[in-house]
Amino acid sequence: MLNPSDAIKTQQEFSGRLKDNHPSAQRKWDSSREMMKLNNYSEAGEDIRQALEFLLKDILDNSKSLEKQLKQPKRDVLRSELGKYLKC
């Protein structure tokens, strides 16, 4: 398990990796870190969800919501947008 200082360093490194190629995801990720510092966990959770959504939109090159990225025909996750990407 990470100690708190390692967790903070890991979060900062992740933010740095997002910065150049995924600025929208990076802004939401940084916002979630700030909300956590303020103990605003509900807002932090929403920001993390949005960061993931923005990241998937960039990677999959579409404008679908997070829910639609994961929606799959006949409950087959490999047929979802994300599943198709992961199979490649």
PDB file of N, CA, C and O in Angstrom:
ATOM      1  N   MET A   1       0.847  -1.187   0.000  1.00  0.00           N
ATOM      2  CA  MET A   1       0.000   0.000   0.000  1.00  0.00           C
ATOM      3  C   MET A   1       0.887   1.243   0.000  1.00  0.00           C
ATOM      4  O   MET A   1       1.920   1.285   0.669  1.00  0.00           O
ATOM      5  N   LEU A   2       0.470   2.247  -0.755  1.00  0.00           N
ATOM      6  CA  LEU A   2       1.241   3.478  -0.842  1.00  0.00           C
ATOM      7  C   LEU A   2       1.091   4.295   0.430  1.00  0.00           C
ATOM      8  O   LEU A   2       0.003   4.372   1.002  1.00  0.00           O
ATOM      9  N   ASN A   3       2.187   4.904   0.874  1.00  0.00           N
ATOM     10  CA  ASN A   3       2.031   5.854   1.964  1.00  0.00           C
ATOM     11  C   ASN A   3       1.542   7.167   1.358  1.00  0.00           C
ATOM     12  O   ASN A   3       1.638   7.350   0.144  1.00  0.00           O
ATOM     13  N   PRO A   4       1.020   8.086   2.173  1.00  0.00           N
ATOM     14  CA  PRO A   4       0.415   9.310   1.616  1.00  0.00           C
ATOM     15  C   PRO A   4       1.336  10.095   0.689  1.00  0.00           C
ATOM     16  O   PRO A   4       0.880  10.590  -0.342  1.00  0.00           O
ATOM     17  N   SER A   5       2.613  10.224   1.024  1.00  0.00           N
ATOM     18  CA  SER A   5       3.498  11.004   0.158  1.00  0.00           C
ATOM     19  C   SER A   5       3.720  10.310  -1.189  1.00  0.00           C
ATOM     20  O   SER A   5       3.847  10.982  -2.213  1.00  0.00           O
ATOM     21  N   ASP A   6       3.766   8.970  -1.201  1.00  0.00           N
ATOM     22  CA  ASP A   6       3.885   8.237  -2.463  1.00  0.00           C
ATOM     23  C   ASP A   6       2.627   8.391  -3.307  1.00  0.00           C
ATOM     24  O   ASP A   6       2.705   8.518  -4.529  1.00  0.00           O
ATOM     25  N   ALA A   7       1.473   8.380  -2.659  1.00  0.00           N
ATOM     26  CA  ALA A   7       0.203   8.541  -3.379  1.00  0.00           C
ATOM     27  C   ALA A   7       0.138   9.914  -4.031  1.00  0.00           C
ATOM     28  O   ALA A   7      -0.303  10.038  -5.174  1.00  0.00           O
ATOM     29  N   ILE A   8       0.569  10.940  -3.319  1.00  0.00           N
ATOM     30  CA  ILE A   8       0.557  12.303  -3.876  1.00  0.00           C
ATOM     31  C   ILE A   8       1.510  12.385  -5.062  1.00  0.00           C
ATOM     32  O   ILE A   8       1.176  12.975  -6.090  1.00  0.00           O
ATOM     33  N   LYS A   9       2.684  11.799  -4.924  1.00  0.00           N
ATOM     34  CA  LYS A   9       3.656  11.801  -6.022  1.00  0.00           C
ATOM     35  C   LYS A   9       3.090  11.078  -7.242  1.00  0.00           C
ATOM     36  O   LYS A   9       3.252  11.546  -8.369  1.00  0.00           O
ATOM     37  N   THR A  10       2.434   9.951  -7.027  1.00  0.00           N
ATOM     38  CA  THR A  10       1.829   9.189  -8.122  1.00  0.00           C
ATOM     39  C   THR A  10       0.747  10.006  -8.814  1.00  0.00           C
ATOM     40  O   THR A  10       0.666  10.008 -10.043  1.00  0.00           O
ATOM     41  N   GLN A  11      -0.084  10.699  -8.043  1.00  0.00           N
ATOM     42  CA  GLN A  11      -1.137  11.539  -8.620  1.00  0.00           C
ATOM     43  C   GLN A  11      -0.533  12.668  -9.447  1.00  0.00           C
ATOM     44  O   GLN A  11      -1.042  12.988 -10.521  1.00  0.00           O
ATOM     45  N   GLN A  12       0.541  13.272  -8.958  1.00  0.00           N
ATOM     46  CA  GLN A  12       1.196  14.355  -9.684  1.00  0.00           C
ATOM     47  C   GLN A  12       1.823  13.843 -10.982  1.00  0.00           C
ATOM     48  O   GLN A  12       1.748  14.511 -12.013  1.00  0.00           O
ATOM     49  N   GLU A  13       2.437  12.668 -10.933  1.00  0.00           N
ATOM     50  CA  GLU A  13       3.030  12.087 -12.137  1.00  0.00           C
ATOM     51  C   GLU A  13       1.960  11.782 -13.182  1.00  0.00           C
ATOM     52  O   GLU A  13       2.163  12.017 -14.373  1.00  0.00           O
ATOM     53  N   PHE A  14       0.829  11.260 -12.734  1.00  0.00           N
ATOM     54  CA  PHE A  14      -0.274  10.970 -13.655  1.00  0.00           C
ATOM     55  C   PHE A  14      -0.762  12.262 -14.303  1.00  0.00           C
ATOM     56  O   PHE A  14      -1.006  12.303 -15.509  1.00  0.00           O
ATOM     57  N   SER A  15      -0.902  13.309 -13.504  1.00  0.00           N
ATOM     58  CA  SER A  15      -1.332  14.602 -14.026  1.00  0.00           C
ATOM     59  C   SER A  15      -0.351  15.105 -15.079  1.00  0.00           C
ATOM     60  O   SER A  15      -0.760  15.628 -16.115  1.00  0.00           O
ATOM     61  N   GLY A  16       0.931  14.948 -14.815  1.00  0.00           N
ATOM     62  CA  GLY A  16       1.945  15.375 -15.776  1.00  0.00           C
ATOM     63  C   GLY A  16       1.862  14.618 -17.089  1.00  0.00           C
ATOM     64  O   GLY A  16       2.075  15.197 -18.155  1.00  0.00           O
ATOM     65  N   ARG A  17       1.553  13.325 -17.021  1.00  0.00           N
ATOM     66  CA  ARG A  17       1.430  12.529 -18.248  1.00  0.00           C
ATOM     67  C   ARG A  17       0.207  12.942 -19.066  1.00  0.00           C
ATOM     68  O   ARG A  17       0.214  12.836 -20.292  1.00  0.00           O
ATOM     69  N   LEU A  18      -0.835  13.409 -18.392  1.00  0.00           N
ATOM     70  CA  LEU A  18      -2.043  13.832 -19.099  1.00  0.00           C
ATOM     71  C   LEU A  18      -1.875  15.189 -19.774  1.00  0.00           C
ATOM     72  O   LEU A  18      -2.516  15.466 -20.788  1.00  0.00           O
ATOM     73  N   LYS A  19      -1.025  16.021 -19.218  1.00  0.00           N
ATOM     74  CA  LYS A  19      -0.954  17.437 -19.586  1.00  0.00           C
ATOM     75  C   LYS A  19      -0.828  17.697 -21.087  1.00  0.00           C
ATOM     76  O   LYS A  19      -1.594  18.490 -21.634  1.00  0.00           O
ATOM     77  N   ASP A  20       0.110  17.056 -21.754  1.00  0.00           N
ATOM     78  CA  ASP A  20       0.369  17.371 -23.159  1.00  0.00           C
ATOM     79  C   ASP A  20      -0.690  16.855 -24.119  1.00  0.00           C
ATOM     80  O   ASP A  20      -1.092  17.568 -25.039  1.00  0.00           O
ATOM     81  N   ASN A  21      -1.144  15.631 -23.919  1.00  0.00           N
ATOM     82  CA  ASN A  21      -2.048  15.012 -24.891  1.00  0.00           C
ATOM     83  C   ASN A  21      -3.517  15.022 -24.495  1.00  0.00           C
ATOM     84  O   ASN A  21      -4.388  14.833 -25.344  1.00  0.00           O
ATOM     85  N   HIS A  22      -3.799  15.240 -23.228  1.00  0.00           N
ATOM     86  CA  HIS A  22      -5.180  15.160 -22.750  1.00  0.00           C
ATOM     87  C   HIS A  22      -5.463  16.289 -21.753  1.00  0.00           C
ATOM     88  O   HIS A  22      -5.730  16.017 -20.582  1.00  0.00           O
ATOM     89  N   PRO A  23      -5.409  17.561 -22.199  1.00  0.00           N
ATOM     90  CA  PRO A  23      -5.537  18.684 -21.263  1.00  0.00           C
ATOM     91  C   PRO A  23      -6.879  18.750 -20.534  1.00  0.00           C
ATOM     92  O   PRO A  23      -6.918  19.157 -19.373  1.00  0.00           O
ATOM     93  N   SER A  24      -7.969  18.365 -21.176  1.00  0.00           N
ATOM     94  CA  SER A  24      -9.279  18.395 -20.502  1.00  0.00           C
ATOM     95  C   SER A  24      -9.309  17.390 -19.360  1.00  0.00           C
ATOM     96  O   SER A  24      -9.795  17.692 -18.270  1.00  0.00           O
ATOM     97  N   ALA A  25      -8.791  16.204 -19.613  1.00  0.00           N
ATOM     98  CA  ALA A  25      -8.730  15.180 -18.566  1.00  0.00           C
ATOM     99  C   ALA A  25      -7.806  15.635 -17.444  1.00  0.00           C
ATOM    100  O   ALA A  25      -8.096  15.406 -16.270  1.00  0.00           O
ATOM    101  N   GLN A  26      -6.705  16.273 -17.792  1.00  0.00           N
ATOM    102  CA  GLN A  26      -5.750  16.744 -16.788  1.00  0.00           C
ATOM    103  C   GLN A  26      -6.370  17.806 -15.886  1.00  0.00           C
ATOM    104  O   GLN A  26      -6.165  17.778 -14.673  1.00  0.00           O
ATOM    105  N   ARG A  27      -7.121  18.738 -16.457  1.00  0.00           N
ATOM    106  CA  ARG A  27      -7.764  19.780 -15.640  1.00  0.00           C
ATOM    107  C   ARG A  27      -8.748  19.165 -14.652  1.00  0.00           C
ATOM    108  O   ARG A  27      -8.786  19.562 -13.487  1.00  0.00           O
ATOM    109  N   LYS A  28      -9.544  18.200 -15.104  1.00  0.00           N
ATOM    110  CA  LYS A  28     -10.508  17.548 -14.206  1.00  0.00           C
ATOM    111  C   LYS A  28      -9.788  16.724 -13.146  1.00  0.00           C
ATOM    112  O   LYS A  28     -10.208  16.701 -11.989  1.00  0.00           O
ATOM    113  N   TRP A  29      -8.710  16.051 -13.529  1.00  0.00           N
ATOM    114  CA  TRP A  29      -7.932  15.263 -12.567  1.00  0.00           C
ATOM    115  C   TRP A  29      -7.377  16.177 -11.472  1.00  0.00           C
ATOM    116  O   TRP A  29      -7.475  15.865 -10.285  1.00  0.00           O
ATOM    117  N   ASP A  30      -6.790  17.315 -11.882  1.00  0.00           N
ATOM    118  CA  ASP A  30      -6.244  18.252 -10.897  1.00  0.00           C
ATOM    119  C   ASP A  30      -7.343  18.824 -10.014  1.00  0.00           C
ATOM    120  O   ASP A  30      -7.144  19.025  -8.816  1.00  0.00           O
ATOM    121  N   SER A  31      -8.496  19.083 -10.604  1.00  0.00           N
ATOM    122  CA  SER A  31      -9.634  19.572  -9.823  1.00  0.00           C
ATOM    123  C   SER A  31     -10.050  18.545  -8.778  1.00  0.00           C
ATOM    124  O   SER A  31     -10.384  18.905  -7.649  1.00  0.00           O
ATOM    125  N   SER A  32     -10.033  17.275  -9.148  1.00  0.00           N
ATOM    126  CA  SER A  32     -10.414  16.229  -8.186  1.00  0.00           C
ATOM    127  C   SER A  32      -9.431  16.186  -7.021  1.00  0.00           C
ATOM    128  O   SER A  32      -9.835  15.965  -5.879  1.00  0.00           O
ATOM    129  N   ARG A  33      -8.160  16.392  -7.296  1.00  0.00           N
ATOM    130  CA  ARG A  33      -7.160  16.412  -6.222  1.00  0.00           C
ATOM    131  C   ARG A  33      -7.414  17.576  -5.272  1.00  0.00           C
ATOM    132  O   ARG A  33      -7.280  17.432  -4.057  1.00  0.00           O
ATOM    133  N   GLU A  34      -7.780  18.725  -5.825  1.00  0.00           N
ATOM    134  CA  GLU A  34      -8.081  19.886  -4.976  1.00  0.00           C
ATOM    135  C   GLU A  34      -9.330  19.633  -4.133  1.00  0.00           C
ATOM    136  O   GLU A  34      -9.373  19.985  -2.954  1.00  0.00           O
ATOM    137  N   MET A  35     -10.338  19.024  -4.740  1.00  0.00           N
ATOM    138  CA  MET A  35     -11.564  18.724  -3.990  1.00  0.00           C
ATOM    139  C   MET A  35     -11.287  17.743  -2.849  1.00  0.00           C
ATOM    140  O   MET A  35     -11.880  17.852  -1.776  1.00  0.00           O
ATOM    141  N   MET A  36     -10.390  16.790  -3.081  1.00  0.00           N
ATOM    142  CA  MET A  36     -10.024  15.842  -2.018  1.00  0.00           C
ATOM    143  C   MET A  36      -9.360  16.570  -0.855  1.00  0.00           C
ATOM    144  O   MET A  36      -9.624  16.263   0.307  1.00  0.00           O
ATOM    145  N   LYS A  37      -8.497  17.536  -1.168  1.00  0.00           N
ATOM    146  CA  LYS A  37      -7.828  18.310  -0.115  1.00  0.00           C
ATOM    147  C   LYS A  37      -8.838  19.068   0.733  1.00  0.00           C
ATOM    148  O   LYS A  37      -8.625  19.280   1.927  1.00  0.00           O
ATOM    149  N   LEU A  38      -9.942  19.475   0.105  1.00  0.00           N
ATOM    150  CA  LEU A  38     -10.991  20.229   0.805  1.00  0.00           C
ATOM    151  C   LEU A  38     -12.037  19.310   1.428  1.00  0.00           C
ATOM    152  O   LEU A  38     -13.045  19.778   1.958  1.00  0.00           O
ATOM    153  N   ASN A  39     -11.794  17.996   1.362  1.00  0.00           N
ATOM    154  CA  ASN A  39     -12.735  16.988   1.886  1.00  0.00           C
ATOM    155  C   ASN A  39     -14.092  17.031   1.191  1.00  0.00           C
ATOM    156  O   ASN A  39     -15.104  16.642   1.773  1.00  0.00           O
ATOM    157  N   ASN A  40     -14.110  17.498  -0.037  1.00  0.00           N
ATOM    158  CA  ASN A  40     -15.336  17.528  -0.832  1.00  0.00           C
ATOM    159  C   ASN A  40     -15.325  16.282  -1.724  1.00  0.00           C
ATOM    160  O   ASN A  40     -15.060  16.353  -2.924  1.00  0.00           O
ATOM    161  N   TYR A  41     -15.618  15.152  -1.101  1.00  0.00           N
ATOM    162  CA  TYR A  41     -15.449  13.862  -1.770  1.00  0.00           C
ATOM    163  C   TYR A  41     -16.448  13.628  -2.902  1.00  0.00           C
ATOM    164  O   TYR A  41     -16.117  12.983  -3.897  1.00  0.00           O
ATOM    165  N   SER A  42     -17.645  14.139  -2.757  1.00  0.00           N
ATOM    166  CA  SER A  42     -18.644  13.964  -3.815  1.00  0.00           C
ATOM    167  C   SER A  42     -18.190  14.662  -5.097  1.00  0.00           C
ATOM    168  O   SER A  42     -18.242  14.084  -6.183  1.00  0.00           O
ATOM    169  N   GLU A  43     -17.749  15.901  -4.958  1.00  0.00           N
ATOM    170  CA  GLU A  43     -17.263  16.659  -6.113  1.00  0.00           C
ATOM    171  C   GLU A  43     -15.990  16.025  -6.679  1.00  0.00           C
ATOM    172  O   GLU A  43     -15.805  15.980  -7.895  1.00  0.00           O
ATOM    173  N   ALA A  44     -15.120  15.538  -5.804  1.00  0.00           N
ATOM    174  CA  ALA A  44     -13.887  14.877  -6.255  1.00  0.00           C
ATOM    175  C   ALA A  44     -14.219  13.639  -7.084  1.00  0.00           C
ATOM    176  O   ALA A  44     -13.606  13.399  -8.124  1.00  0.00           O
ATOM    177  N   GLY A  45     -15.183  12.862  -6.624  1.00  0.00           N
ATOM    178  CA  GLY A  45     -15.584  11.666  -7.360  1.00  0.00           C
ATOM    179  C   GLY A  45     -16.139  12.002  -8.732  1.00  0.00           C
ATOM    180  O   GLY A  45     -15.847  11.316  -9.712  1.00  0.00           O
ATOM    181  N   GLU A  46     -16.941  13.057  -8.804  1.00  0.00           N
ATOM    182  CA  GLU A  46     -17.493  13.481 -10.095  1.00  0.00           C
ATOM    183  C   GLU A  46     -16.380  13.957 -11.028  1.00  0.00           C
ATOM    184  O   GLU A  46     -16.405  13.670 -12.225  1.00  0.00           O
ATOM    185  N   ASP A  47     -15.410  14.681 -10.482  1.00  0.00           N
ATOM    186  CA  ASP A  47     -14.293  15.148 -11.308  1.00  0.00           C
ATOM    187  C   ASP A  47     -13.450  13.983 -11.824  1.00  0.00           C
ATOM    188  O   ASP A  47     -12.976  14.020 -12.959  1.00  0.00           O
ATOM    189  N   ILE A  48     -13.259  12.955 -11.005  1.00  0.00           N
ATOM    190  CA  ILE A  48     -12.518  11.770 -11.449  1.00  0.00           C
ATOM    191  C   ILE A  48     -13.276  11.077 -12.581  1.00  0.00           C
ATOM    192  O   ILE A  48     -12.674  10.653 -13.568  1.00  0.00           O
ATOM    193  N   ARG A  49     -14.600  10.962 -12.437  1.00  0.00           N
ATOM    194  CA  ARG A  49     -15.418  10.347 -13.485  1.00  0.00           C
ATOM    195  C   ARG A  49     -15.289  11.139 -14.789  1.00  0.00           C
ATOM    196  O   ARG A  49     -15.141  10.558 -15.865  1.00  0.00           O
ATOM    197  N   GLN A  50     -15.348  12.475 -14.682  1.00  0.00           N
ATOM    198  CA  GLN A  50     -15.236  13.306 -15.874  1.00  0.00           C
ATOM    199  C   GLN A  50     -13.836  13.232 -16.485  1.00  0.00           C
ATOM    200  O   GLN A  50     -13.693  13.260 -17.708  1.00  0.00           O
ATOM    201  N   ALA A  51     -12.813  13.138 -15.652  1.00  0.00           N
ATOM    202  CA  ALA A  51     -11.448  13.000 -16.172  1.00  0.00           C
ATOM    203  C   ALA A  51     -11.332  11.719 -16.995  1.00  0.00           C
ATOM    204  O   ALA A  51     -10.746  11.722 -18.078  1.00  0.00           O
ATOM    205  N   LEU A  52     -11.889  10.633 -16.481  1.00  0.00           N
ATOM    206  CA  LEU A  52     -11.866   9.365 -17.220  1.00  0.00           C
ATOM    207  C   LEU A  52     -12.659   9.486 -18.521  1.00  0.00           C
ATOM    208  O   LEU A  52     -12.237   8.979 -19.560  1.00  0.00           O
ATOM    209  N   GLU A  53     -13.799  10.156 -18.459  1.00  0.00           N
ATOM    210  CA  GLU A  53     -14.612  10.341 -19.668  1.00  0.00           C
ATOM    211  C   GLU A  53     -13.845  11.136 -20.721  1.00  0.00           C
ATOM    212  O   GLU A  53     -13.823  10.746 -21.889  1.00  0.00           O
ATOM    213  N   PHE A  54     -13.218  12.240 -20.330  1.00  0.00           N
ATOM    214  CA  PHE A  54     -12.446  13.050 -21.277  1.00  0.00           C
ATOM    215  C   PHE A  54     -11.267  12.261 -21.842  1.00  0.00           C
ATOM    216  O   PHE A  54     -10.957  12.369 -23.029  1.00  0.00           O
ATOM    217  N   LEU A  55     -10.616  11.476 -21.005  1.00  0.00           N
ATOM    218  CA  LEU A  55      -9.486  10.670 -21.459  1.00  0.00           C
ATOM    219  C   LEU A  55      -9.937   9.643 -22.500  1.00  0.00           C
ATOM    220  O   LEU A  55      -9.284   9.477 -23.530  1.00  0.00           O
ATOM    221  N   LEU A  56     -11.045   8.958 -22.237  1.00  0.00           N
ATOM    222  CA  LEU A  56     -11.548   7.973 -23.202  1.00  0.00           C
ATOM    223  C   LEU A  56     -11.994   8.639 -24.500  1.00  0.00           C
ATOM    224  O   LEU A  56     -11.778   8.088 -25.579  1.00  0.00           O
ATOM    225  N   LYS A  57     -12.611   9.815 -24.410  1.00  0.00           N
ATOM    226  CA  LYS A  57     -13.009  10.527 -25.629  1.00  0.00           C
ATOM    227  C   LYS A  57     -11.788  10.822 -26.492  1.00  0.00           C
ATOM    228  O   LYS A  57     -11.827  10.668 -27.713  1.00  0.00           O
ATOM    229  N   ASP A  58     -10.701  11.250 -25.845  1.00  0.00           N
ATOM    230  CA  ASP A  58      -9.476  11.538 -26.598  1.00  0.00           C
ATOM    231  C   ASP A  58      -8.881  10.267 -27.200  1.00  0.00           C
ATOM    232  O   ASP A  58      -8.533  10.243 -28.380  1.00  0.00           O
ATOM    233  N   ILE A  59      -8.764   9.227 -26.405  1.00  0.00           N
ATOM    234  CA  ILE A  59      -8.127   7.988 -26.865  1.00  0.00           C
ATOM    235  C   ILE A  59      -8.948   7.305 -27.951  1.00  0.00           C
ATOM    236  O   ILE A  59      -8.401   6.826 -28.944  1.00  0.00           O
ATOM    237  N   LEU A  60     -10.267   7.262 -27.756  1.00  0.00           N
ATOM    238  CA  LEU A  60     -11.141   6.564 -28.707  1.00  0.00           C
ATOM    239  C   LEU A  60     -11.594   7.465 -29.851  1.00  0.00           C
ATOM    240  O   LEU A  60     -12.261   7.014 -30.782  1.00  0.00           O
ATOM    241  N   ASP A  61     -11.225   8.744 -29.775  1.00  0.00           N
ATOM    242  CA  ASP A  61     -11.528   9.726 -30.817  1.00  0.00           C
ATOM    243  C   ASP A  61     -13.019   9.785 -31.132  1.00  0.00           C
ATOM    244  O   ASP A  61     -13.432   9.679 -32.287  1.00  0.00           O
ATOM    245  N   ASN A  62     -13.816   9.958 -30.078  1.00  0.00           N
ATOM    246  CA  ASN A  62     -15.246  10.159 -30.264  1.00  0.00           C
ATOM    247  C   ASN A  62     -15.757  11.100 -29.179  1.00  0.00           C
ATOM    248  O   ASN A  62     -14.982  11.553 -28.337  1.00  0.00           O
ATOM    249  N   SER A  63     -17.028  11.392 -29.191  1.00  0.00           N
ATOM    250  CA  SER A  63     -17.592  12.331 -28.215  1.00  0.00           C
ATOM    251  C   SER A  63     -18.637  11.667 -27.328  1.00  0.00           C
ATOM    252  O   SER A  63     -19.515  12.345 -26.793  1.00  0.00           O
ATOM    253  N   LYS A  64     -18.552  10.363 -27.169  1.00  0.00           N
ATOM    254  CA  LYS A  64     -19.549   9.635 -26.376  1.00  0.00           C
ATOM    255  C   LYS A  64     -19.301   9.807 -24.883  1.00  0.00           C
ATOM    256  O   LYS A  64     -18.166   9.984 -24.439  1.00  0.00           O
ATOM    257  N   SER A  65     -20.389   9.751 -24.122  1.00  0.00           N
ATOM    258  CA  SER A  65     -20.276   9.812 -22.668  1.00  0.00           C
ATOM    259  C   SER A  65     -19.586   8.554 -22.148  1.00  0.00           C
ATOM    260  O   SER A  65     -19.463   7.562 -22.866  1.00  0.00           O
ATOM    261  N   LEU A  66     -19.144   8.605 -20.912  1.00  0.00           N
ATOM    262  CA  LEU A  66     -18.491   7.441 -20.305  1.00  0.00           C
ATOM    263  C   LEU A  66     -19.401   6.225 -20.355  1.00  0.00           C
ATOM    264  O   LEU A  66     -18.963   5.118 -20.670  1.00  0.00           O
ATOM    265  N   GLU A  67     -20.661   6.442 -20.041  1.00  0.00           N
ATOM    266  CA  GLU A  67     -21.619   5.334 -20.036  1.00  0.00           C
ATOM    267  C   GLU A  67     -21.749   4.704 -21.421  1.00  0.00           C
ATOM    268  O   GLU A  67     -21.838   3.482 -21.545  1.00  0.00           O
ATOM    269  N   LYS A  68     -21.760   5.531 -22.450  1.00  0.00           N
ATOM    270  CA  LYS A  68     -21.899   5.000 -23.810  1.00  0.00           C
ATOM    271  C   LYS A  68     -20.610   4.363 -24.318  1.00  0.00           C
ATOM    272  O   LYS A  68     -20.649   3.505 -25.199  1.00  0.00           O
ATOM    273  N   GLN A  69     -19.470   4.776 -23.770  1.00  0.00           N
ATOM    274  CA  GLN A  69     -18.203   4.124 -24.141  1.00  0.00           C
ATOM    275  C   GLN A  69     -18.214   2.671 -23.673  1.00  0.00           C
ATOM    276  O   GLN A  69     -17.623   1.798 -24.308  1.00  0.00           O
ATOM    277  N   LEU A  70     -18.895   2.424 -22.553  1.00  0.00           N
ATOM    278  CA  LEU A  70     -18.892   1.097 -21.940  1.00  0.00           C
ATOM    279  C   LEU A  70     -20.118   0.268 -22.290  1.00  0.00           C
ATOM    280  O   LEU A  70     -20.155  -0.935 -22.035  1.00  0.00           O
ATOM    281  N   LYS A  71     -21.139   0.926 -22.886  1.00  0.00           N
ATOM    282  CA  LYS A  71     -22.363   0.209 -23.239  1.00  0.00           C
ATOM    283  C   LYS A  71     -22.040  -0.810 -24.328  1.00  0.00           C
ATOM    284  O   LYS A  71     -21.327  -0.510 -25.286  1.00  0.00           O
ATOM    285  N   GLN A  72     -22.565  -1.994 -24.170  1.00  0.00           N
ATOM    286  CA  GLN A  72     -22.243  -3.055 -25.102  1.00  0.00           C
ATOM    287  C   GLN A  72     -23.507  -3.792 -25.540  1.00  0.00           C
ATOM    288  O   GLN A  72     -24.441  -3.954 -24.755  1.00  0.00           O
ATOM    289  N   PRO A  73     -23.532  -4.237 -26.793  1.00  0.00           N
ATOM    290  CA  PRO A  73     -24.656  -5.048 -27.247  1.00  0.00           C
ATOM    291  C   PRO A  73     -24.643  -6.414 -26.560  1.00  0.00           C
ATOM    292  O   PRO A  73     -23.588  -7.029 -26.398  1.00  0.00           O
ATOM    293  N   LYS A  74     -25.777  -6.859 -26.175  1.00  0.00           N
ATOM    294  CA  LYS A  74     -25.945  -8.195 -25.582  1.00  0.00           C
ATOM    295  C   LYS A  74     -24.976  -8.446 -24.425  1.00  0.00           C
ATOM    296  O   LYS A  74     -24.502  -9.567 -24.236  1.00  0.00           O
ATOM    297  N   ARG A  75     -24.687  -7.405 -23.659  1.00  0.00           N
ATOM    298  CA  ARG A  75     -23.833  -7.499 -22.461  1.00  0.00           C
ATOM    299  C   ARG A  75     -22.422  -8.022 -22.748  1.00  0.00           C
ATOM    300  O   ARG A  75     -21.770  -8.552 -21.849  1.00  0.00           O
ATOM    301  N   ASP A  76     -21.955  -7.882 -23.963  1.00  0.00           N
ATOM    302  CA  ASP A  76     -20.610  -8.315 -24.335  1.00  0.00           C
ATOM    303  C   ASP A  76     -19.693  -7.092 -24.315  1.00  0.00           C
ATOM    304  O   ASP A  76     -19.675  -6.311 -25.266  1.00  0.00           O
ATOM    305  N   VAL A  77     -18.938  -6.930 -23.240  1.00  0.00           N
ATOM    306  CA  VAL A  77     -18.114  -5.737 -23.068  1.00  0.00           C
ATOM    307  C   VAL A  77     -17.080  -5.579 -24.180  1.00  0.00           C
ATOM    308  O   VAL A  77     -16.664  -4.457 -24.467  1.00  0.00           O
ATOM    309  N   LEU A  78     -16.661  -6.657 -24.804  1.00  0.00           N
ATOM    310  CA  LEU A  78     -15.691  -6.545 -25.886  1.00  0.00           C
ATOM    311  C   LEU A  78     -16.285  -5.914 -27.139  1.00  0.00           C
ATOM    312  O   LEU A  78     -15.548  -5.547 -28.054  1.00  0.00           O
ATOM    313  N   ARG A  79     -17.596  -5.784 -27.189  1.00  0.00           N
ATOM    314  CA  ARG A  79     -18.243  -5.103 -28.318  1.00  0.00           C
ATOM    315  C   ARG A  79     -18.444  -3.617 -28.043  1.00  0.00           C
ATOM    316  O   ARG A  79     -18.839  -2.875 -28.942  1.00  0.00           O
ATOM    317  N   SER A  80     -18.182  -3.177 -26.830  1.00  0.00           N
ATOM    318  CA  SER A  80     -18.309  -1.756 -26.508  1.00  0.00           C
ATOM    319  C   SER A  80     -17.187  -0.986 -27.202  1.00  0.00           C
ATOM    320  O   SER A  80     -16.242  -1.587 -27.714  1.00  0.00           O
ATOM    321  N   GLU A  81     -17.290   0.342 -27.217  1.00  0.00           N
ATOM    322  CA  GLU A  81     -16.240   1.159 -27.831  1.00  0.00           C
ATOM    323  C   GLU A  81     -14.893   0.878 -27.176  1.00  0.00           C
ATOM    324  O   GLU A  81     -13.880   0.732 -27.860  1.00  0.00           O
ATOM    325  N   LEU A  82     -14.886   0.803 -25.866  1.00  0.00           N
ATOM    326  CA  LEU A  82     -13.652   0.523 -25.139  1.00  0.00           C
ATOM    327  C   LEU A  82     -13.156  -0.892 -25.430  1.00  0.00           C
ATOM    328  O   LEU A  82     -11.957  -1.104 -25.610  1.00  0.00           O
ATOM    329  N   GLY A  83     -14.057  -1.846 -25.477  1.00  0.00           N
ATOM    330  CA  GLY A  83     -13.677  -3.228 -25.766  1.00  0.00           C
ATOM    331  C   GLY A  83     -13.044  -3.373 -27.138  1.00  0.00           C
ATOM    332  O   GLY A  83     -12.055  -4.088 -27.300  1.00  0.00           O
ATOM    333  N   LYS A  84     -13.613  -2.692 -28.127  1.00  0.00           N
ATOM    334  CA  LYS A  84     -13.048  -2.740 -29.482  1.00  0.00           C
ATOM    335  C   LYS A  84     -11.623  -2.191 -29.488  1.00  0.00           C
ATOM    336  O   LYS A  84     -10.738  -2.738 -30.146  1.00  0.00           O
ATOM    337  N   TYR A  85     -11.417  -1.116 -28.755  1.00  0.00           N
ATOM    338  CA  TYR A  85     -10.083  -0.520 -28.678  1.00  0.00           C
ATOM    339  C   TYR A  85      -9.097  -1.469 -27.999  1.00  0.00           C
ATOM    340  O   TYR A  85      -7.963  -1.627 -28.452  1.00  0.00           O
ATOM    341  N   LEU A  86      -9.533  -2.093 -26.919  1.00  0.00           N
ATOM    342  CA  LEU A  86      -8.643  -2.971 -26.161  1.00  0.00           C
ATOM    343  C   LEU A  86      -8.290  -4.244 -26.923  1.00  0.00           C
ATOM    344  O   LEU A  86      -7.226  -4.822 -26.701  1.00  0.00           O
ATOM    345  N   LYS A  87      -9.181  -4.690 -27.828  1.00  0.00           N
ATOM    346  CA  LYS A  87      -8.906  -5.903 -28.604  1.00  0.00           C
ATOM    347  C   LYS A  87      -7.821  -5.676 -29.652  1.00  0.00           C
ATOM    348  O   LYS A  87      -7.165  -6.626 -30.077  1.00  0.00           O
ATOM    349  N   CYS A  88      -7.628  -4.433 -30.069  1.00  0.00           N
ATOM    350  CA  CYS A  88      -6.624  -4.135 -31.119  1.00  0.00           C
ATOM    351  C   CYS A  88      -5.217  -4.342 -30.647  1.00  0.00           C
ATOM    352  O   CYS A  88      -4.273  -4.135 -31.409  1.00  0.00           O
TER     353      CYS A  88
END
